[in-house]
Amino acid sequence: MSESNESPAAAPETGAKETGLSRRTFIKGAVAAAGIAGFPYVHAQEKIVLRYLGTAVNQSSDIAKKFKEDTGIDIQYIPVTTDDVAKRIITQPNSFDIVDTEYFSLKKLIPSGTLAGMDVKRIKLADKITPVLTKGEVNGKKIGDQGTAPKKVMFLKGARSTEFSSTPTEWMTLIPTTYNADTLGIRPDLIKRPVSTWADLLNPQFKGKAALLNIPAIGIMDSAMAIEAMGQVKYGDKGNMTKAEIDQTIKILIEAKRAGQFRAFWKDFNESVNLMASGEVVIQSMWSPAVTKVRTMGVACTFQPLKEGYRSWAAGFGFPRSLQGKKLDAAYEFVNWFQDGWAGAYLMRQGYYSGVLETAKTHMQPYEWDYWIEGKAAAQDIKAPDGQLLEKAGTVRDGGSYTQRMGAIACWNAVMDENIYMVQKWNEFIAA
């Protein structure tokens, strides 16, 4: 969410587990945007309320308000941590009507049998969903798929299947909402030299000034990106390590920790912002909106493109199997509305990417699209959904265009086969 699909959110990842402000939703507020035609008040008399479970990443009062204006349907947000999203899907599947969760958690969730297959025939823009997620391609070019690349878990064998299909079917696991490519955040004013490799996260030059994300599944992948870049371990799959690879990784991390490399291990969006803004940390795991937040405070901070590539994440909407009748119809209406562009444009103004880019484009000004997606210098000041200044005219987005960023993905957030062992070893590292 977070970012990695971890979310430190109100209850956001890059997959997070925390409390506080969601990493992907630090920006709130109203957007003056064009209304969407085609969503009549068909439910106005029925007082339908959809209970929306998620990590607050895409949970915005503005989105709920706009959806109600367009359809008459109420959204009731249930913001929890990423871990709690997974627990509720498995143990309390009747406690929500829509869930917004990450693709990387599906290997844990789908076998439980509590989620329904999403009927592709009821998704109006199913054929417009980005091939980055459905095929693992950008402009026809294959991208890195270590970890749980969404294409590996995008389809089910049948409507009520608990098995993934390796080829497209009429039943999707989730309908994509947002995704991004994560990298390290740095303070260029304090580092005063180019940073082009993940290896710098563990470079003794930054002893006592580095920080790691303390969400095991993601923190260990950031660490692996650095360790592999240093030439110390060559991983078969950074998102699905063997026990031997986990042991090697943790050994290197404990040595670095004992040598004083790390200033902090953060879980919360605000924590990451404060560490960076104060200058206590100059290089760390970071989420794109957190970098933006530091910059809005007048402090130099860069979401740094690195030669080894990005660690990516993606999230999407799913329904519990128990959902039926008018509530099921309303839930599909919400998913279709979400893909129709207004919500996508709103979230892209926070630095995320929308599952359907072309409809989001129709709800953005050309200069906004050029900045966020084309990698062009901003022709006008770039503002957040609430009107707050994010970037001044002339600025170019860190990492460049959509094609450059998503085309440079090295791995995806994942749940390893050896997840229990990995978490145990990670906790030993944190306690060392």
N, C-alpha and C positions, 0 to 999 in steps of 0.2 A: 501498500500500500503502500515501495514502499516505493514511488515511488515505488519502492519495492513493493510490492503490494502490501507492505506492512503498513499498518496504520497505527498510529499512536493516537488513536483518536478518541473522539468523543465516544467514542469509545474506541485512520485512514487506512500497501505496501508496499507494500512493496511490499497482506499478512502481518498486522502488528499486534502487539498485545500491550495496550496501555490505556492510560487515562489522559484526559486533557484535550487539547485542540487537535483535530484531525490534521494530519500532515497535508492532506490534499485539499482540505477545506478551510485553510486559515483565512481565505478570502470569503466574505459573505456580502450580501447586500443586493440591492435591486439592480436589474439591468433594464435600461430602456431599449426594448427590442421589438421588432415587428411581431404581431400575433400570428398564430398558425391557423390556417383555414383547414377545414376538414375534420374537426373534432367537436361535433355538436354536443349540446347539453343533453345527451340522451339519458343520462343517469340522474338528472337533477332532482327528480321526484323520489329517488330510491335511497338517498343518503348512504351510498356505498363508501365504506372506509377501507382502504388497503393498508395493512400493517407491513411496513417496509423494514426488514432486518438488514443491518449492514454496519460498516465501520465508520460511518459519517463521511467517508471519502466523497461520495457523490450525493450525500444527504444535505440538501440546501433548502432553507425555507423559501427561497425565491423560486426554486424548481417546483416545489409542492404548490405554491401559490399560483404559478403560471399554469400548471396542469389542471388545477381546480377551475381556474378561469376558463380554460379551453374545453373542459369535459364535465365539470360538476362533481368530479370524484375527489374525495379527500384522501390525502396520504398521511399516515401516522408513522413517524420515524421511530425505530427502535435502535438507537446507536449503542453498539457494544464493541469489545475488542475483537481482533481477528480470531483469536483462539475461541472466544465465546460464540462467534458466528458459527464456527464448525460444530461446537458442542450442541448448540440449539438445533441445528439442522438434524443432527443424529438423535438427540434425546427428546426434543420438544418440537417436532415438525408441524404440530397444529398451532404453534404460537405465533405464526407469521403467514402472510399471503404472498409476499415477494421477498427474495433474498438477493443481496448484492454481495457476491463473494469472489474470491480469486481462483483462477484456473489451477494454480499450483496445489490448492487444497482438494481438488476433485478426486485424486487417488484415494483420499481418506473418506470422502463424502459419498461418492457414487455407490461403492459396495454396500453402504448401509441401507440402500433401497428406499430412502425417504424423499428423494427428489424425483420429479416427473421429467420425462424427456420433453424438450420444448419443440412444439409442432412447427416445423419450418413453414408449412403451408399457411400458418396464421401470422407469420412475420412478413409484413409488406415489403420491407427492404432487405430481406435475407440475402438476395443476390448482390447487394451493394456493400456487404460487410467486408472490411479491409482484408486483402489476401495476406497481410502480415500475420494475421491471426488464423485464418482458415487454411492457408497453404504454406505459411512460413516463407513468404516471398515479398520482396520490395521491387517493383518494376520488373517482375519476372526473374529476379535474382534471388537465389536461396540465401537465407540468413542463418546465423548460428542457432542451433537447437538443443544445446546441452541443457539439462534440467527438464522441467515440465513445460516445453513449448506448447502453447495452446492448441496447435494443430494435432498434437498427440492425444488430446483429451476433448476434442471439440464435438465429436459425434458419438451417439449410442447405437447399439445394434437394433434396439426397438424402443417403443414408447415407454415400457416399464423395465427396460434392461438395466442390469447392474454391470454391464461390460461395455468398454469403449470399442468403437469401430474405427479401424485404421483408414477406412474410406468414407466419403461423405454419405450420409443417410438423411431421411426426413426428420430425424430426431437429434436436436442439438442439446448438449449438456447445459450450456449457458448462452445467453444472447449478449454479445460484448457491449460493455459500457465505456470504460476508459482503460488506457494502457500507457506505458511510457518506458523510456530507456534511462536507467539510473547509472550514476558514476560518482566520483569523489567531488566533494566541495572543497575549495581551497580559498585562502586569503592571499591573493596575488601581491597585495601591498606589503605583506609581512614576509612572504617567501622570497620575493625578489629574484626569482629565476624561473625558467620555463619548467612546467610539470607536464610530462607527456606519457607517464607510465604508472600503472597501479602499484608498481614496486615502491614508489615513494611513500606509500602508506606505512611501510615498515622501515623506511630509511632512517638510520640513527641520527641523521641531520635534524630530524624533527622530533627527537626524543622529548617526551613530556608534553608534546604539542599535537599529538595525533589522537583521534577518537574513533571508536568502532560502534556500529549499531548492535545493541544487545538483544537482538531477536535471533535465536540460534540459527534457524534455517537460512537467514539472509546474511547475518554477520559472518558465518563460515564461508559463504560464497564470495563475499567481498574479500575476505582474508585469502581465499584460494586464488582469486584473481591476482592479488599482490604476490603471493608465494610462487605461483607459476611464472609470473613476470620476472621474479628474481632468479628463476632457473633452479629453484630448490626442489620442486615436485612437478612432475608432468602428470596431470590428472586424466583419467579416461573420460570422466564426465563430472564436472565440478558440482552438478546438481544431484548426483547419485554416487557418492564416494564409497569405496570399499572401506572396511574397518581399518585396513593398513593405511589408507590415504587419510582417513580421519585422524588416526594416531599421529601420523607425520605432521599434519596440519596443526593439531593442538600442541604438539611438542614445540614447534617453531613459535607459536603464539605465546606459550608460557615463557619461553626464553626471552622473547621480546618484552613481555610484560614485566618480568623480573629485572630486565635491563632498564626499565623506566620509560618505555616507548609511549605508553598510553596515558593520556590525561583523564579520559573518561570512557565509560560505556553507556551510551544513552539509549533510552527507549521512547522518549517523548519528543514530539515535534518541537515544542518550545525549548526543551533542553538543548537540542541540536542548534537551534537559532541562537540561544544565549551563549553557548560555548564559542560559537564562531564570531558573533558580534562583539564579544568581550575581548577577543584575541587570545583567550586561554588556549584555544585550539586553532591550528592553521591548516590542517588537512584531516578530513574525516569522511566516513560514509555519510551521504546526505540525500535529501529528497529535493527535487526541483523547486517546489513551492517554498521550502525552507530557505533555499538560496535566494529566491526572490524576496522573501521577507527580510532577510539581512540587508539586501540592497535597498529596500524601501526605507531602512533605518539610516541610510547614508553611509553604509560601510561596504567597502570593496569585497565582493565575494563572487566566485565563479564556479559554475557547474562544469567541471573540467573534462573536455573530450580527451580520451586516452587511447594510445595506439592499439592496446589489446581489445578495445571495444567496451560495450555496455552490458550491464546485467539488467534484464528487462522483466516486466510483470504485466499482467492483464487481469481485468475483472469483468464480471458479467452478471446478468439477472437469471435467476432460476425460480421455479415454483415447487411447493411441496405437493406430493401426490394427492393429498387430501383436498386440494383446491378444486372446486367445481361450480357449475351453474353461473349465475350472474357475476360472482366474484372472480371466477376464472376469466370470463369475458372482459371484465374491467381490468384485470391484471395484464391481459394481452394488449388491451387498449393503451395501458400505461407504457408498456415496452415499445409499442409502435410509435406512440407520441414521443418517447425519449429519443428514438432514432430519427425523428423527423427534423431535427436540426437545432431547435432553440436550446435544448439542454446541452447538446454537443458543443455548440458555440460558447455557451456559458462556461463549461468546464475547460474548453480549450483556452479560454482567457486566463485560466489558472495554470496553464502549462501542461495539461494532459492532452492526450489525443483521443478523438471520438471514434467509436466503432464504425460509424458511417461518416466518412469525411465530406462527401459532396453535399449532403443536406446541411451540415454544420456551416459549410462555406456560404450558403445562401443567407445565413443569419449573422455573418460577420462583415465588417467593412473591408474593402479590398486591401487597405494598408495593414489591417490586422492579420488577414490571411497571409499576406506577403511576409510579415514578420514571423508569425508562429509556425507556418508550414513551409513557405518557400525559402526561408533562411535569408531573406533580403533585409537590408537596413530599414529600420522603421521610418516611414515617411512622415509620421506624426507621433506624438507621445502615445505610448502603449499604456492602457489603463486596465485595472482589474474590474471584475463585475460590479464592484461597489463604487467605481469611479476613481479609486486610489491610483496614483501614478506608479506604474511598475518600472517603466523604462522610458528614457527621454528619446526624442526623435534622433535618428542616426545610429541607434544601437542595433547590433545584430545578435540574434539569439545564440546562447552558448551551444556549441555543437552543430550549429548551422541548420540546414533544412530537415524536413521529415525524412527524406530519402537518405541523407547523410547519417542522421541519428539512428533511425530504425534499421538502416542497411548495415550498421556496424555492431549489431547485437552479437555478443559472444555466448551468453547463457541466459536462462530464464529462472525465476524463482521456482523452488521445487520442494517437495517432501521426499527425502531419500528413503530407499528401502531400509537403510540402517538408521532411520530417524531417531529411534529411542536411544540407541547407543551414542549417536552423534550429540543429542541434547545432554546426555549424561557427561560426555567428555567436554562439551562446551561449558557446562556448569563447573567442571573441575578447573578449567581455564579461568573463568571469572573469579573463582574462589582462591586461585593460586596466589 
